[in-house]
Amino acid sequence: MTSCVPYPDAGTSPNNNYGWGLINIPAAIAYLTPAFDSDLRISYFGGSLANPGETTIGDLAVTNMGQIVNNVSGNVTSWDHQLSVLTPTINFGNIDSGQIVIGDIQFQVAVDDTVSTGQILTINLTLSGDGDYSKNVKVSIRVGEKDQLGQPQFFTHETGAISFTITNFGQYGFGPNSFIPLDEAGFSFNGGSNQLFEAAFLIGVDADHISDGARNFAEDADNDFAVNEGGGLIVSEPGQKADQETVSIFNDNFAENSLGLEIRQQTYSWNSVPDNDFIILEYSIKNNSDAAINNLYAGLFFDWDVVTWQNAGGFSPDENLGYIYLLNSSEVDSDYRGLTVLNSEGVASYRLRVHDLSEHYIWSEMDKFAALSEGLVDITNTSRVDLSQILSTGPFNLGPGQSDTAVFAVVASNKFDSLKLAAIGATNKYNNTTDISFSENDQLPDNFNLFQNFPNPFNPSTTIGFSLKSSQKVNLSVYNILGKKVINLIEEKLPAGYHSFEWNGVDFNNNPVASGIYFYRLSVEDNSFTRKMILLK
C-alpha cells in the first residue's frame, strides 16, 4: 500500500472500485529492504575493568551495523588524563555488515594509581576506512572491583524472556555494541543479542537544572548521579514481592546545578508467563534541600537498536506506552520494545528522537528538558531511522523533606498487541497484585481509577483492579454486550487504596457465561468508569 500509485480516474483513493491503486513492485521491494548506511561501533574491550595502577590489556572489537567498510583502522585521538594509552593505532581490515572484527593487536591502557574506584574513564578513537569513512567512537574503562560495595554496581534481571542490566547510578545497558560497552548484558529478548544502545534516568525542573545519566553535547554520558552513602545495590532472589528485586539509592550531587535530590530505586521482575515480558523500575524521589522543588519531571531515555539501528516508533495512549519496533513486512516478527508509566500521574511527555548521523550522540540540556516537559511531541515515525524514546511523568511538587514516586516498566514482545498486554500487565501487577507502591511509604492514591483487567482476553478468570482516593461505597458489576447485568462482584464500602477482585466467568447463578465481549463498570458516588474485556474459550 505504501508503494501504490492511484489510477488517474480513481478520484479519492482508496475507494471500493479501485482500491489503493497500482502496486509499484520495485518501490515495494525497496521499502521492505532497508539500505543501511555504514555504522561502525566498538563492540567490546576485553580490558574494560581495571584497578587503579594496573595496565589493562585485551582484545578490542568493532562491529558494523551497516554496509561494508574496507581497510578499517582505529587511531587514538585523546584520552582521560588519568589514563595512558599504549596502543595508539590498531587495524581491523574489512568489516562486513553485521560482522564483529577483533583488532590485529591487543589494546593496552595504563590506569593511574590515584584514580578513585567506581569511575568510568574514556578514550576517543577515530575509525577510518575506504570511501572517506570516518567516525569518532569511545573506548570505556571502569575502574575498581566489579560490584564493589559503595561504588557503581550492576545487576542483570533474567526473566526467561528478558535480560536487562540495571545499575545503582541511573544508567542502564552497557552491553555489546552499546554507547558504553562494559561487558554487561544490556537488553535482550528471548535469547537474542543486545538491542539497547544507551539508557538513562533523567529528572529536572528547567533547562539549567537537569540531573541525568544520558549523553550530552560533548558526546559523553552525563554522570550526574552519585551512589548514596549506604546506597549499594542489594539483590533479593526471590524477593518479598517478585522473583528478582533490587534496591539502591543515588543522589544528584555530581550534577552541575544539583537539585538536592535523593532517589531510591527499586526494580522488580518475574520469571513466569504472563509477567516475564516486563521489568518495573520504581523511583522514590526525595527533596533533601531546604527549598521547595516545583514542576519536577522524571523520565527515562532509551536508545534502542531493535535488531538494527533503523527502526520505527509510536505511542499508544490507552496503555501510557511509547514503543519502538523493527519495521518488517510481517507483524509476526516485528520485534517491539517500549516504556510505560505506571504511577497515577500518568504520562507528562513523550518524544521519539531522530538521530542525525552527523550528530549521532549530541544532546543538550535544553533538549533534554524539552523532551521531559513539552507533552506529546513527535510521537509517531514510520520511517526507517535511528530513533530513541523519552517518556516522562509528573510534574511533582516537593517541599523540603517530601517525597513522591515515579514508576515505569520496560516491556518487550514480538507483536504490538502483545506489547500492549505487557504494558497493561505491568500496570496491574504494580497496582493490584504486589501492592509495591505502598510497601515503602504511606501515600494513598490521589484519584479514582479503574484499571484494565488482566489477563485480557482471558479464560477462565481475570483480575479487575481499581484505586480509591478516600473510603467510599463502591459497586463493581459485569454486563454482557446487550447491556444486561451478569453479576455483581462487589457492593460495599471500601477503604482508600488499591483493590482488586477476580471474576471467574460465571453469572449470578454461578453458571459459566459464553465466550464474547463483556463490560465491567465501577460506580463510586457520582462517578463511574466502564472498560471492555473479552472472554475466550
N, C-alpha and C positions, 0 to 999 in steps of 0.2 A: 504493500500500500504506500510505503514511503517513496518508492520509485515510480509510481503510476503517473501517467500523463493524461489528463482528462480529454475526451473527444471534443472536437471543436463545436459540435452541435449538442453537447450534453447539457448545456445550461448549468444549473447549480450542481456541483459534484461534491460527494457522491449522491447518486439517486438510484431508484429501483430499476430504471431502464438501462442505465449504462454502468452501474456500479461505481468503482473508483477510477475507471479509465483503463488505458492500455499499459500493461506491465512493461517496464524497461528492464530487461533481464540483466544486461551488463551493469546498470546502475544498482540493481538489487544485489548482485554479487559483490560489487564494490562496497556497498553499505554493510554487508554481512562480514566482510573481510577487512578488518582494520589495517591501515597502513601505518605501522608504528614508526615513530622517529627513533633514532638511536638514543639510548639512555643507559650509560654505564654507571654502576654503583659499587661501593665497597660492600661485598657480601659478608666477609668476616675477617677478623685478625686474630690469629691463634694466640697472640700475646696480649689480649685486651685487658687482662687482670694482672696487676703488678703491685709489689710492695715498695715503699719508699727506699731509695738507694739501690734498687735492683735494675739490671739490664734485661728487658723482656725481649724475647725472640720468638717469632712464629711466622707461619705462612700468612701472607696477605692475599686475599682472593677478591676478584672483581667479577660481577655478573652483568649481563647485557639484557635489559628489559625491552630492547627494540631491535632495529635492523643491525646486521653485521657491521662490525668496525674492525679494520685490519691494522696490524702493526701498532698495537696499543702499548703505551709506556706511561709510567707514573713518575712525576717529578715533584719532590717536596719543595714547597714554596715558603712555608713558615710553620712555626710550632709554638706551643705554650712555653713560656720562659722557664718553666720548671721541668722541661724535658730536653733531652739532647738526641737528635735523630742521627743514627749511624748508617742509615741506608738512604742516601739522597735520591737514587734513581732505581727503578725496578721495572722490568719488562714483562708483558703479558701475552704478546703475539696477537693472533687473530681471535676475536671473541664473537661467536655467532649468537643469534637470537636465542635467549633462554639459557645460554651456556654460562657456567661458572669456571673461571680460569685462575689458577694459582700462579703467583709471580715466579720469575726464574730464580730468584734468590730469596732467602728469608729476610723479613723486615726486622730491624733491630732498633730499639729505643731505650735510652737510659733515663731513669726516673730519679730526680734529685732527692737526696736523703732528708730534705727539710719539708717535703710535701706532706700536708695533712691527709690522713686517710679519709676515704669517702668521696674525694673529688673525682670528677670526670674531666680529663685533660685531652686536648685535641691537637691534631696535626693536619695542616692543609696540604692537599695533594692535587696536582693538576693531571688529569688523564687526557692524553692526546692520542690521535690516530689519523689514518688516512682520510682524505677529503676534508681537511681542516677541522676535524672533530676536536673539540676541547671542552672539558667540563671540570669545574672545581669540586672536589669531594673532601670529606673529612675522615681521618682515622682516629678512633676514640680509644682511650685507655682509662680504666677505672683503677684508682689507687686504693689499696687496702685489701684485707682478707674478705673473702666472699661472705656476705650476711653477718658481718661483724656488728654486735650489739651497739646501739647508739649511732650507727652510721647508716648511709643509704643501704637498703636491703631489697631483695627481690623474692617474689613467690609466684609460681605458676599454678593457677586454678586449672584442674583437669576434671571435666565433667563426663568424659567419654565421647562427647561431641565437640566441645570447645576446649582449646588450650589457650590461656591468656595470662600474660605476665604482668603483675601489678607490682608497685613499689611503695615505700613509705615516704616519698618526696614528690608526689604529684605528677609523675611521668610514667608512661606505660609502654610496653612493647619490647624494644631492644633486641629484636630477633634478626636473623639473617636478612640482608638487603634493606635494612631499615636506616633511618636517619642516623641513629647511633647504634650500630650492631655490637652488642656486648655478650654474645653467645648465650642469650636467653631465648625463650620460645617465641616471643612476640604474640601473634594471634593466628591460630589455625582452626579449621573446621573439618571434622570428620577425617582427621589424619593428614590433611593437606599441608602445603608449605605455608610459611609465614605470609600473611596478607596485610600486615599493619606496618606502614612506613614510619608513622610517628603518632603519638597520642599524649595528651596532657590535660590537666585541670587548670581552669582559669577562673579568676574572681576579681571584681573591681567595681568602682563607683564612677570613674570617669577615665579619660584617656591618659591622665597623669598619674592615676592610681590603679594600675593593673598589676596583679601578682599572678604569675603563671609559670609553667614549665615548657611552653611551646617555643618554637623557633622565633628569632627576632630579625630586625632589619640588618644585623650584621651576619646573618646566616648561622648563628649559634643558637643553642637552646637557652632560653631564659631560665636560669636556675634560681628562681626567686624563693623556693621553699627549702627550709632547713628542718632536719629531724628534731622534733621537740625533745627536751630532756626527759628521759623515760618513755619516749615515743617509739621505741624499737618495734619492729613488725612481729606480732605474736600470731602464730598459726594454730588453729584448732581443727583436728581431723578425727572424728566428726566434731562439730561444734554443738552448741545448745539448740540452734535453730536451723542449721544447714549442714550438709556433708563436709563442706570446707568453709571455714571462716577465717578472716584475718582482722586484726585491729592494729592501728598505728596512729601516731599523732605528729603532725608537722605544723610549722608556722611560716609566715611570710617575712621573716626577719632579713632575708637576703635581698628583698626587693629594693629598688632604688628609692621608692616612696612607700615604705611599708605602711599597711593599714592597721597593724597590731592585731592580726587575726591568728587564732589557733584553730586548726582543722583536725577533727578526729575522723579518720577514715575507717570505715568498716566495709568489708567485702564478703559476699555470700555466693555460694554455688551449690548445686545439687547434681547428683550423679544418675538419676533415673528419669525416664520419659514420664511426663512431658516437660519436666523442669530443667533439662540439661542443655537447652539451647539458649540460655541467657545467664548472665552474671550480674549481680546487683552491686552497685557502688554507692554507699551512703556517706555523706559528708555532714557532720555536725559542726557548724561554724560558730565560733565564739569570739565576741569582741573583747579583747584584752586591753584595749586602750581606755583612756579617761574621757573620750568624747563619743557622742553618738555617731554611728555609721548608717547613713540612709541611702536608699536606692542602690543596694548592693546586689549585683548579679553574679551567679555562679554557673559555670558551664564546662563542657568537655569539647575538646578539639581532637578529631580523629582523622588522620590522613590514611585512607585505605588504599591498598592496591589489590583489588579483588581479582585474582588470577593474573591480570595485567594491571598496568598503571593507568590505562584508559578505560574509564567507567562512566556510567550514567547515575542519576540520583533523583530523589524526590522527597516528599513529605506527606504523611498520612495523618490528618488532624484527629481522627477518631481515637487513634492509639497514642497520640503525642509522639509520633515515630518519624524520625528522619532516617533515610536509608540511602545506601549506595550499592550499585549492583553491576555485574558483568552483563553487558548488553548483547545477549545471544539471540539467535533466530528462534530458539525454543525456550519457553519459560521453565521447562523441566530442569535445565542445567544452568540457570541464570545466576546463581550464587548471590544472595542478598545478605548484606551486613548493615547494622544500624544501631542507633541510640534512641532511647525513650526516657521521658521524665516520669517519675513515679510519685513525687510529692504533690500535695494538694494545690500548690500554686500553679502547677502546670507549666507549659512552655512559654517562656518570655520571648525567645528569639530563636530563629533557625536560619541557617545560611549554608548554601553549597558554594564553596570557594574554588574557583577555577585557577589552576596554577599556570602562569605563563612560563614556558620553558626557559626563557632568558632570565627570569627572576623566580626560579623554582622554589626557593626557601625563604624569600624575603617577606616579612610580615611586621608591620609597625604596631606600636601600642595603640595608636588611634584606630587602626583597622580592627584590632582585637576587641576594643571596647564597642565599636560599632556592631561587630558580629554578635556580641553578648547582649546588646540592649535595643537594637533597632527593629525588633519584631520579625515577621516572616518576610524575608527578602531573598530573592534568587533561590527559591525552594525547589525548582524543577530544572533538570538539564538532561535531555535525552540524546545528547551527542556523545561520542567517544572522546573524552577529555580527561586530563589529570585533575581529579576532584578530591577535596577534603570536606568535612562537615563540622559545623559548630552548632551545638544545641545548648540552650541555657534555660535557667529558671530564675524566679524572683519577680520583682525585686524584694529584698528583705530590709527591714529597718531594725537595727540592733543598738540598744542603749549599752552603756558600759557594763560589761559582765554578762550581757544577754547572749543567747544562742538561738540559732534556727537551723533547719535541716534541709539539704538538697539531696535528692535521691535520683539516680539514673540506673538504667540497665543497658548492658551491651548485648545485642541479640544477633542471631545468625540463623540462616535457613537457605535451602536451595530453591524455595518458591516464595513469592510475595505473600500469598495468603497464609502460608505457614509462618512467615516472619511476623505478620500482624498478630497471629495467635500467640507467638512467643512474647510479643510486647504485652498483650493482654494477660498472658500467664504470669509474667514478671510483676505486673501491677497487682494482680490478685494474690500472688504469693507473698508479696511485701505487705499488703494491707490486711489481708484476711487470714492467711494460713499461719504465718510465723509471728505476727504482731511485732515485727522487728522495730518499727519506727517508734514504739513506745517502751521498748525494753530498757533504754538507757536514759530516758527523761520522762517528765510528767506532762508533756504537751498533749493537747487534745485536738481533734480535727477542727479547723476553722470554718468549715462549711458542711452542707448536707449534700451527699453524693451517692449515686447508685453506680456500682461498677459492672463491667461486662462479666457475665457468667463465665466460668472456666471449669472444664474444657467446653468449647463450643465450635462445631457441633459436638454432641455428647451421646453416650449410651453406656450404661443405663442411668447414670446420675450426673449431676453438675452442682457446682457451688456458686451461690449468689452472695455477693458482699456489698456492704454499704457503710457510710460513715454518718454519724450524728454529732453535731457540734454542742448539743445540750440534751438532757434527758427529755424524751418525748414519747408519745404513744405512736406506734407505727403499725402499718398494715402492709404486708408483702403477699401479693397474690399472683397466680399464674392464670393466663387466659389463652384460649385457642384462637385460631386465625379469624373465627367468626365473632369474636368478642365475648364468648361465653366463658364465665369463670370456671376454671378447672379445679383449683384448690387454693385454700388459704395456708400459707406457710407460717405466718406469724401475725398475731394481732394482740399486742400488749405494749406496755410502757417499757422502754429500754434505756439504760444509762448512756451518757455521751461516750463516744469512742467508735471503734471499728467492730462490725458484726458480720457474721456470715452464717448462711443456712443452706442446707443441702436439699435439693429436690431429686427424688429418685424416680421421676417419670410416672407417677400414679395420680389418680383423681381423688375426689372426696371419699369415694368408697374403697380406696386402696386398690383400684383396678388399673393395670398398666394402660397408658394412653397410646394412641397411634403415632407413628412417625410423622413429622411435619414441623411447621413453624409455630412457635408459641411466643407469647409476650409475658414478661413479668413486670409488675407495677409496684412501686414503693410509694406509699402515701404517708406524709408527715404533716400534721396540722393543715396549713393552707398550701402546701407544696406537694408535688408528685413528679416522679420520673418513671419512664417506661423504656424498656430495652427489649430487643428481639433475641431469641435463641432458637436453635434447631436441634430436634431430636431425630437421630438416625438409627434405625435398627437393621 
